[in-house]
Amino acid sequence: MIPKFWSFGWSVVLSIVVFIIGSQIIKGIIKVFHRAMSLKDVDPGVETFLESVLKWLFYIILITIILGLFGVTTTSISAAVAGLGVTIGLALQGALSNFAGGILILLTHPFRVGDYIIEHATGQEGTVERINIIYTTLKMIDGRTVQIPNGTLSATTLTNNTAMTRRMFNETVGISYDADIKKAKKIMLEIAEKQDHLITDEPIKVFVAELADSSVNVGLRFWVETEYFWQTKWDVLEQIKERFDEEGVEICFNQLDVHIK
């Protein structure tokens, strides 16, 4: 009885030592992996995903070695895994779907780390921070983070707002039918031309977009650097309002004229 106890105790101690040493070795391998990826200038999303896969693989190997110290042979482990294969597959089918989705994302590159995306199935949007083995992490505008399953992202429609280096400003402003259209168009053109991050090799377009029920909708389109799109949009809309007020161009609102006979 005592020899068996000492044998088991020795196996526990040895297992702890093997786990500690093995964990340090895995950390060292991951550091070398990161250095190699840096030298190859690999996409950060691919690097994060492969790191997750390597960690899972190495820790499975480490656990197999530790079980061997307790007399559990690899044959027994293989038989147990085979016997539980169907059950594990059913229990983890969602996780496996997300894993496959992660691979598809890395192969097709609908987005990369640092891109600002909108996922239309749930309406979540933000900057991609990490592409992990199961989830992709987005940082939202207000600082919160949200994790979206890779299976969802690979199977749904999404918009990548920062895939290109330029983005079109495309807004319409409704003015009164009594307002001077030419004056309004001139003001909007002047405002667009003064933007610091305007891309000058693309034309600025100012046009009558629609003759609506209560307003004449004047459109403004021009290209800006993607990085400065939102600040440019806010500035332009504010400047249009200010200039229209100064020049007496009335911005219209929905109204209904009632004639009583």
VEXDREN-522496 format. One record per residue: residue number from 1; x, y, z negated of N, C-alpha, C in turn. Coordinates in steps of 0.001 Angstrom, whole numbers. Each point is the difference from the previous one (the first is absolute). Layout:
BEGIN
R num     n_u     n_v     n_w    ca_u    ca_v    ca_w     c_u     c_v     c_w
R NUM       X       Y       Z       X       Y       Z       X       Y       Z
...
***
This chain:
BEGIN
R num     n_u     n_v     n_w    ca_u    ca_v    ca_w     c_u     c_v     c_w
R   1     836   -1204       0    -836    1204       0     879    1265       0
R   2    1017       0    -933     887    1163    -111     812     215    1268
R   3     574   -1079     595     743     213    1257    -874     614    1096
R   4   -1261    -439      64    -902     560    1008    -255    1485    -263
R   5    -153     332   -1321    -238    1399    -355    1186     867     395
R   6    1220    -490    -326    1196     767     353     147      96    1520
R   7    -362   -1057     674      79      13    1469    -953    1022     589
R   8   -1220      53    -573    -984     981     485     445    1429    -331
R   9     518     155   -1242     473    1318    -420    1135     497     888
R  10     920    -951     299    1116     376     884    -516     399    1382
R  11   -1017    -687     494    -579     325    1317    -621    1387     -12
R  12    -666     350   -1139    -619    1331    -113    1071    1081      33
R  13    1065    -206    -817    1088     987     -37     647     139    1369
R  14     272   -1125     618     639       5    1316    -898     673    1042
R  15   -1308    -229    -122    -948     615     934       4    1523    -130
R  16      63     476   -1263      43    1445    -231    1258     608     609
R  17    1132    -711    -224    1270     483     557     -51      14    1525
R  18    -527   -1077     580    -100     -89    1463    -915    1089     538
R  19   -1105     265    -717    -931    1035     463     657    1380     -19
R  20     731     298   -1095     661    1308    -118    1049     169    1093
R  21     843   -1031     151    1052      69    1023    -621      67    1398
R  22   -1031    -840     220    -653     -19    1307    -653    1334     342
R  23    -608     631   -1019    -637    1300     229    1031    1046     392
R  24    1173     -45    -669    1063     952     342     530    -243    1412
R  25     110   -1258     363     462    -334    1356   -1001     506    1037
R  26   -1302    -192    -284   -1046     473     926      66    1520     143
R  27     177     708   -1124     117    1461      57    1201     419     840
R  28    1122    -746    -164    1186     302     790    -230    -206    1488
R  29    -695   -1091     326    -304    -285    1407    -895    1096     583
R  30    -986     449    -789    -913    1056     465     771    1302     247
R  31     982     315    -877     804    1202     198     801     -90    1294
R  32     599   -1186     237     751    -204    1248    -930     113    1199
R  33   -1205    -536    -158   -1005      85    1070    -320    1462     332
R  34    -192     821   -1045    -306    1424     217    1157     712     711
R  35    1233    -334    -391    1154     619     662      62    -385    1471
R  36    -260   -1263     265      18    -463    1388   -1086     677     822
R  37   -1184     173    -600   -1095     660     704     320    1477     257
R  38     707     622    -961     373    1407     175     988     159    1159
R  39     931    -934     108     975      63    1088    -659    -213    1357
R  40   -1031    -825      17    -707    -297    1258   -1078    1024     320
R  41    -251     930    -928   -1030    1035     171   -1364    -628     297
R  42    -369    -981    -842   -1268    -717     160   -1141     855    -546
R  43   -1180    -122     602   -1183     734    -454    -275    -312   -1470
R  44    -258    1020    -848    -239    -221   -1437   -1136    -975    -284
R  45   -1053      17     836   -1107    -930    -200     428   -1444     186
R  46     810    -253    1020     530   -1356     238     894    -421   -1159
R  47     827     922    -468     917    -295   -1107    -755    -381   -1267
R  48   -1039     760    -331    -792    -277   -1210    -697   -1346     100
R  49    -560    -280    1175    -727   -1257     197     952   -1191    -127
R  50    1156      73     675     961   -1107     -52     554    -181   -1407
R  51     161    1104    -730     462     -97   -1386    -981    -817    -841
R  52   -1300     260     174   -1024    -741    -743      51   -1487     339
R  53     148    -309    1290      52   -1401     431    1215    -699    -597
R  54    1168     667      37    1221    -597    -543    -124    -259   -1498
R  55    -572     953    -726    -165    -184   -1447    -866   -1212    -299
R  56   -1135     -96     685    -882   -1160    -203     746   -1304     298
R  57     727     -32    1089     708   -1217     411    1062    -388   -1014
R  58     822     972    -422    1087    -296    -933    -521    -423   -1369
R  59   -1082     627    -459    -536    -370   -1311    -673   -1377      35
R  60    -581    -362    1131    -545   -1358     141    1126   -1030     -86
R  61    1124     302     670    1159    -898     -60     531     -90   -1430
R  62      71    1156    -693     494      27   -1381    -897    -812    -921
R  63   -1309     138     144    -936    -763    -840     124   -1491     282
R  64     213    -361    1268     191   -1412     360    1236    -568    -696
R  65    1087     788     -35    1230    -448    -666    -250    -187   -1501
R  66    -712     955    -614    -275     -92   -1440    -867   -1216    -315
R  67   -1004    -260     829    -828   -1193    -221     831   -1275     111
R  68    1022      38     858     884   -1156     135     768    -293   -1274
R  69     278    1041    -795     709    -189   -1272    -842    -777   -1007
R  70   -1335      40     189    -901    -745    -876    -361   -1365     581
R  71     707    -392    1019    -217   -1314     574   -1052     -66    1082
R  72    -529    1152     382    -995      31    1074     750      20    1331
R  73    -144   -1027     785     739    -108    1262    -692     791    1100
R  74     770     325    1033    -568     732    1140   -1080    -823     692
R  75     131   -1347     -77   -1025    -863     596   -1325     167    -730
R  76      83      64   -1324   -1216     186    -799    -631    1360     275
R  77     882    1024     119    -501    1345     283    -683      43    1358
R  78     619    -634     998    -576     -26    1346   -1348    -706       4
R  79     -81   -1119    -761   -1254    -740     -61   -1092     829    -665
R  80     383     735   -1064    -979     828    -712    -487    1135     896
R  81     955     614     711    -380    1090     903    -908    -512    1116
R  82     327   -1170     528    -823    -583    1059   -1406    -305    -503
R  83     -66    -518   -1253   -1303    -328    -555    -856    1230    -272
R  84     674    1101    -340    -730    1238    -307     -89     939    1199
R  85     540    -451    1122      64     871    1176   -1338     555     428
R  86   -1002    -884      64   -1320     453     447    -603     982   -1003
R  87     129    -347   -1286    -550     880   -1045     683    1356       2
R  88    1319      -6      94     756    1257       8    -354     818    1233
R  89    -140    -704    1138    -340     700    1241   -1340     706     -88
R  90    -985    -686    -596   -1323     611    -151      34    1165    -984
R  91     759    -176   -1087      56    1044   -1027     749    1238     486
R  92     987    -227     859     846    1110     447    -250     402    1444
R  93   -1163    -369     548    -218     325    1403      -9    1509     244
R  94    -495     765    -998      37    1457     137    1424     515      13
R  95     840    -544    -916    1396     421     -65     756    -392    1264
R  96    -298   -1202     522     658    -444    1229    -407     879    1179
R  97   -1264     412       5    -478     904    1048     724    1331     -77
R  98     220     489   -1220     711    1264    -169    1477    -134     381
R  99     574   -1159    -290    1391    -259     373     141      11    1520
R 100    -928    -691     666      13      -9    1472    -227    1407     547
R 101    -881     768    -671    -239    1378     414    1251     847    -111
R 102     785    -242   -1067    1256     725    -171     975    -286    1119
R 103      61   -1252     423     883    -369    1114    -442     691    1288
R 104   -1319      22     233    -517     679    1199     329    1491     -14
R 105    -110     614   -1169     311    1435    -114    1463     256     351
R 106     890    -870    -480    1426     188     262     361    -292    1452
R 107    -761    -875     639     277    -338    1406    -560    1047     959
R 108   -1206     481    -286    -669     936     921     263    1468    -318
R 109     435     290   -1230     325    1372    -442   -1120    1012     247
R 110   -1222    -248    -488   -1027    1045     117     330    1202    -889
R 111     827    -227   -1008     480    1083    -863    1286    -458    -658
R 112     739     983    -517    1247    -267    -706     -16     733   -1340
R 113     966    -319    -843     137     708   -1272     229    1484     294
R 114    -784     854    -663     103    1440     218   -1099     554     886
R 115    -718    -874     724   -1099     458     857   -1230     314    -843
R 116    -801     955     488   -1276     333    -647   -1114    -661     805
R 117    -719    -942    -636   -1009    -765     720   -1377     144    -660
R 118   -1024    -251     801   -1388     -38    -481    -554   -1372     333
R 119    -430    -722   -1016    -577   -1336     193   -1513     159      12
R 120    -644    -287    1135   -1397     375     197   -1006    -955    -648
R 121     404   -1206    -356    -946    -948    -607    -468     494   -1364
R 122     921     536    -795    -349     480   -1335     186    1507    -137
R 123     569     644    1024     194    1444     -53    1221     436    -791
R 124     860    -959    -402    1205     366    -746    1037     619     944
R 125     735     989    -499    1045     614     810    1133     483    -888
R 126    1196      44     585    1162     457    -755    1283    -334     737
R 127    1121     302    -657    1321    -264     565     456   -1396    -400
R 128     474    -771     955     446   -1368    -266    1284      38    -819
R 129     -42    -586   -1197    1175     -33    -871     723   -1336      61
R 130    -774   -1095      13     606   -1340      28    -872    -942     812
R 131     647    -895     744    -695   -1106     659     503   -1267    -674
R 132    -810    -520    -917     420   -1139    -793    -478   -1299     635
R 133     259   -1115    -691    -340   -1309     549   -1507    -213     100
R 134    -776     635    -872   -1449    -167      -9    -721    1325     248
R 135     495    1075    -574    -683    1303      57     895    1063     633
R 136    -660    1030     530     682    1224     422    -430    1110    -953
R 137     962     753    -509    -275    1061    -967     -29    1351     690
R 138   -1103     739    -202    -144    1354     535      25    1003   -1139
R 139     681    1113     222     -35    1115    -945    -962    1037     544
R 140   -1063     292    -758   -1028     921     448     428    1447    -222
R 141    -739     937     590     360    1415     -63      67     498   -1437
R 142    -897    -509    -871     -50     479   -1381     983    -726    -917
R 143     891    -825     569    1028    -657    -796    -339   -1410    -435
R 144   -1252    -416     145    -380   -1364    -364     544    -984    1033
R 145     157   -1259    -411     412   -1050     935   -1114   -1032     122
R 146    -125    -557    1166   -1002   -1030     245     662   -1137     765
R 147    -344   -1229    -384     542   -1180     664   -1085    -622     864
R 148     309    -150    1282    -949    -568     951     549   -1336     494
R 149    -795   -1073     -31     477   -1297     480     462      77    1455
R 150    1111    -664     287     521      15    1364    -980    -620     992
R 151    -784    -984    -469    -985    -618     880   -1040    1002     472
R 152    -394     910    -896    -962    1052     359     598     954    1015
R 153    1251     434    -234     644     966     894     264    -566    1385
R 154     279   -1296      66     306    -603    1303   -1262    -310     800
R 155   -1163      -8    -678   -1233    -392     689    -973    1152     204
R 156     344    1194    -480    -937    1109      86     568    1111     868
R 157    -851     967     311     433    1168     764     632    1015    -945
R 158    1140     537     405     646    1031    -808     589    1071     901
R 159     184    1177    -573     577    1139     715    1344     335    -624
R 160    1027      83     845    1330     401    -447     204    1458     387
R 161     -13     885    -990      78    1437     275    1409     514     242
R 162    1007    -808    -331    1376     496     100     881    -870     893
R 163    -604    -836     812     798    -845     885     737     828    1041
R 164    -605    1135     401     608     890     987     593    1221    -699
R 165     964     636     667     659    1171    -593    -806    1271     184
R 166   -1050     -55     834    -847    1171     217   -1461    -384    -153
R 167    -808     969    -376   -1427    -253    -195    -800    1210     486
R 168   -1162    -272     579    -802    1083     571    -912     632   -1046
R 169      64    1340     -68    -996     763    -755   -1219     117     898
R 170   -1147    -440    -459   -1201     -20     828   -1205     368    -862
R 171    -359    1288      25   -1103     487    -814    -920     901     834
R 172   -1262      75    -411    -949     919     628    -563     949   -1043
R 173    -261    1230     438    -581    1020    -882   -1268     519     661
R 174   -1100     -16    -734   -1273     466     538    -176    1492    -204
R 175    -189     746    1107    -231    1442    -105   -1412     318     482
R 176    -464    1167    -367   -1347     425     362    -142     187    1514
R 177   -1226    -185     513    -270     233    1425     190    1477     357
R 178     -73     879    -991     197    1431     247    1472     403     -54
R 179     882    -928    -446    1415     328    -152     694      37    1359
R 180    1133     686      50     812     133    1216     881   -1249     134
R 181    -339    -861     953     732   -1263     169    1457     261     366
R 182     240     948     915    1368     264     434     864     487   -1161
R 183    -568     852    -852     746     479   -1158     331   -1158    -947
R 184    -980    -861    -231     207   -1146    -889    1102    -911     542
R 185     -32    -271    1307    1015    -858     607    1389     640     -84
R 186      58    1304     205    1281     703     -75     592     -70   -1402
R 187    -840     196   -1005     459     -64   -1394     546   -1391    -318
R 188    -738   -1038     386     412   -1360    -286    1301    -351     712
R 189     164     490    1235    1237    -231     743    1184     667    -683
R 190    -185    1235    -430    1083     730    -671     424    -692   -1284
R 191    -971    -504    -756     307    -702   -1252     801   -1261     278
R 192    -398    -752    1011     704   -1243     347    1437     284     426
R 193     190    1038     782    1334     322     518     979     394   -1102
R 194    -509     460   -1146     865     466   -1078     363   -1095   -1006
R 195    -477   -1221     215     295   -1067    -958    1460    -439      84
R 196     631    -151   -1152    1432    -319     -54     334   -1366     589
R 197    -924    -957    -146     306   -1369     408    -760    -407    1266
R 198    -359     985     790    -650    -237    1291     987    -669     955
R 199    -454   -1030     700     812    -643    1037    -263     734    1308
R 200     996     713     472    -193     939    1106     -22    -651    1383
R 201     405   -1265      95     -14    -634    1326   -1376    -571     348
R 202    -973     196    -887   -1377    -397     270    -872    1258      46
R 203    -979      83     914    -821    1205     120    -991     152   -1159
R 204    -301    1246    -335   -1053     304    -975   -1305     156     768
R 205   -1034    -665    -465   -1289      48     690   -1060     623    -898
R 206    -616    1069     498   -1120     634    -685   -1174     -21     962
R 207   -1141    -524    -431   -1088    -252     940   -1345     -13    -712
R 208   -1061     171     772   -1354    -134    -537    -339   -1490       3
R 209     -78    -571   -1183    -210   -1441    -122   -1466    -392     118
R 210    -914     887    -469   -1420    -362       3    -861    1242    -215
R 211   -1120       8     684   -1031    1002    -263   -1038    -669    -896
R 212     201     112   -1297    -835    -718    -959   -1286     775    -294
R 213    -854    -574    -847   -1301     607    -296     138    1385    -635
R 214     978     137    -914     107    1252    -740    1328     711     203
R 215     885    -568     829    1323     599     134     641    -358    1336
R 216     993     798     361     893    -323    1118    1263    -561    -629
R 217     288   -1264     234    1138    -661    -630    1247     172     870
R 218     975     705    -537    1248     260     711    1077    -952    -526
R 219     617    -747     908    1002    -983    -393    1419     530     119
R 220     875    -523    -842    1417     360      19     831   -1275    -122
R 221     896    -189     979     861   -1187     -17    1444     409     259
R 222     880    -510    -832    1438     153     245     736   -1061    -819
R 223    1261    -227     372     778   -1055    -642     958     586   -1025
R 224     137    -716   -1137     932     419   -1050     814   -1213    -446
R 225    1073     276    -721     788   -1087    -574    -847    -715   -1060
R 226      -4   -1327      55    -850    -796    -883     219     330   -1475
R 227    1233     217    -376     338     261   -1403    -710    1233    -545
R 228    -281     962     892    -581    1262    -447   -1452     156     450
R 229    -648   -1079     405   -1342      89     559   -1004     594    -981
R 230     -52    -553   -1224   -1039     423    -933     178    1453    -427
R 231    1228     405    -276     231    1390    -397    -358     947    1141
R 232     339    -404    1230    -346     822    1168   -1512     103     152
R 233    -703   -1108    -184   -1460       5     120    -631     943   -1012
R 234     429     -87   -1238    -562     864   -1047     282    1473     292
R 235    1232     273     424     377    1394     286    -813     571    1156
R 236    -148    -785    1070    -705     488    1196   -1469     278    -307
R 237    -652    -904    -704   -1416     206    -316    -198    1243    -869
R 238     900     203    -947     -89    1192    -855     232    1271     816
R 239     982     -41     884     315    1172     816   -1124     328     978
R 240    -644   -1017     553   -1136     237     904   -1122     728    -745
R 241    -312    -488   -1211   -1056     637    -788     346    1470    -291
R 242    1229     247    -390     409    1362    -337     -44     914    1217
R 243     521    -475    1140      26     825    1208   -1405     248     547
R 244    -853   -1024     -57   -1371     168     473    -725    1057    -844
R 245     227     -26   -1316    -620     999    -871     498    1401     350
R 246    1304     113     254     581    1309     330    -499     530    1348
R 247    -161    -906     975    -367     406    1359   -1510      -6     239
R 248    -767    -354   -1016   -1446      17     139    -573   -1143     812
R 249     710   -1133      50    -514   -1198     677    -723    -848   -1042
R 250   -1291    -164     178    -810    -700   -1005     112   -1510     146
R 251     403    -648   -1092     -11   -1463     -42   -1413    -431    -340
R 252    -573    -822     856   -1422    -309    -114    -270   -1131    -980
R 253   -1262    -113    -394    -465   -1076    -859   -1363    -433     515
R 254    -414   -1176    -395   -1288    -512     477   -1133     934    -424
R 255    -828     348     959   -1135     865    -313   -1193    -368     877
R 256   -1183     376    -452   -1235    -316     712    -839    1263     104
R 257    -327     374    1211    -863    1160     241   -1451    -459      89
R 258    -869     607    -800   -1420    -362     -10    -810    1181     557
R 259    -757    -239    1039    -840    1037     622   -1463    -258    -363
R 260    -646     985    -635   -1406    -149    -414    -883     829     928
R 261    -983    -631     580    -943     689     896   -1302     296    -743
***
